[in-house]
Amino acid sequence: MRIVAIDEGHGGKDSGAVSVSGVFESVIVEQYAPFTQFMLLGLGLDVKRIRLPGESVASDERIRRIKASHADCLVSLHCNSVTSEKATGFEVYTSPGITPADALAESVITELMWVSSSLRGRFDIRDGDRDKEAHFYVLTRSPMPAILVEFGFLSNVADERLILDPLFRHRACSAITVGVARWIFGMAT
């Protein structure tokens, strides 16, 4: 059975970013993770959640759990925030270079593009694909293809409104599910 690991990027004492209206990133990703898990299970995939709701987990322990999951891929869920209120859009990150995660990121990006006409994607196409690349701890230390999804900017009023909308949450989780499934089942053929 194919396994997907879901990493809630923040939780417990690590609240992550804070939205314009004061909602913690950890609260948001703890709502997105079970939706994504439920949808992936519905497609016959096994899902390993790396962090339990409200749980504080040190970075090294997260990596230990990721490795122990023996997953085919990892999806880390986040919301972005910067000092400028103008930054907007979703992003999907992989570790630097050309890696097996690039195809996974591209599949998820393709699906996220259909989620809302109000939310655009932010891409880096310098290497021929749309994912952004960064030396994020969870990406560079995961033994399986790993992506980090930023649903939008909590520092932007319009993005925050979308991210907190239950319909957007449903559509975004569906998009991730379809993107991951297409990647996994495409691998199997």
N, C-alpha and C positions, 0 to 999 in steps of 0.2 A: 504494500500500500504506500502511496506517495504521501509525504509528510511536509506540511508547511509550518514553520515557526513564526509566531507573531510576537513581536517585541513592542510592548507599550513603552515608548521612549522615556516616559516620566511617570512617577507614581510615589505614593507615600510621602516622605519628607522632601523628595525632589519634585517640586511642583512644576518645574519648567517655566515657560513663558506665562505672562499674565495678559489677558485680553484687554481691550479698551474699556470694557465694562467690568473688569475685575474677575473674569473666569480663568481658573488655572488650566494650563495645557494638560496637566495630569488628569483632570476631571474629564476633559474632552476625549483624550485618547482612551480612557477607560470606558467610554461610551462607544467608540468606534471599534475597539478590539472584539467585543463579543458579537457584534453584528457581522464582522468579517469572518470570525470563527464559524458562526452559524451557517453562513452562506457557503463557505468552503466545505464544511461537513456535509451539506446538502448535495455537493457534487461528488461525494464519496472519497474526499481527501481526509487524511488525519491531520489534526491541528494540535500543535504544542504551544501553549502560551508561556512565555518566558517569565512574565511577572504576574502575580496574582493582583486583583484589584486592591489598591491602597497599600501595596507592599513596597517597602524601600529595598532596593537591591543594588549593591555596589557594582561598578563596572566589571570588575574581574569575575564576580559571581554571575553576572548576566552572560558573559562569554562562556563560562563553564556550563551553564544551563543550555546555551545555544549549541555548544558542541555535543552535549549529552542528548539533545533532541534527535540527532541523526537525521535532521530534516533535509529535504531536497532543496529548499530555499528559505530565506529569512526575509520577512517584511517588517520593518521598524516604522511605527506610526508616530508622527509628530505634527506640530503646528509651528509655524515660523513667527518671528517677531524681530523688528529692528526699530531704531530710533525714529525713522521717517514714517509718517503716516501714509505716504504715497506708494510704498512697496506693496505689490499685490500679485497674487497668482500662486498656483501649486508648483512644486518642484519634486523631482525624483532623483535621488543621489545614488551613485555607486562609488566604489573605491577607484582611485586613479588607474588609468591605463585601460587597455582593451581586455575585458574579463568576461567570463560566462554570465555575469550579472547584467551585462549590457543588453542582452536579448530580453531578459526578464523585465528590466526597466522600460525598454521600448514597448513591450506588450502592455504593461500597466499604463504607461503614458498614453498610448493609443486609446485605451478605454476611458481614462480620466478626461480626455479631451471632449467627451460627449456628456459629461456630468452636468454642466451648467454653462450657458452662454455668458453668464456674468463673471465666470472665473477663467482666466487664461492661464496657459502654461508658461513657465519661465524655463528656457532651455539654454544649453551650451552645445552648439552644433560644430564646434571647431574640430572635433575628431570624427565627425560623420554621423553621430547619433544625438538624440535629444537629452539624454541624462546629463546631470551635473555630476562632477566628481569632487570628492573631498576625502581627507584622511580621517573621517569620523571613526572613533574607536570601534563601534559595533560593526562597521563595514570592513575595516582593515583586518580585524581579528576573527571574523567568522569564517569557518572552513568551507561553507557552502555559498553559492551565489546569494548575495544580500543586497537589498535595496532599502533606502530610507525615504519614506514619503512624507513630504511637508504639504498638508492640505491647503495651506494659505497662510496669510499673515494676520495674526491676532492683533497686531498694531494698526491694522487697516479696518475702518468701520464696516465697509462693505464686505470684506473677506470674513470678518468676525461674524457678521449677520448670517452669511452663508454657512459657515462652519457649525454654527449653533442650531441651524435649521434641521429638524429631523428628516425632512425629505432629502436635503442635500447629503446628510449622513448616510441615508439608505442608498442613494445613488453612488456616492463615493465608495462605499464598502462593496457595492455590487461591481463597480468598475475594477477595483483591486482584485476581487474574486475572479472575474472573467479574465483579466490580464494574467493572473497567476495560473489559472487553469489552462488557458491557451498555451502558455509557456510550458507547463508541466506535460500536458498531453501531446504537445508538439515534440517534446523531448522523447516521449515514449514511442513515437512512430519511427 
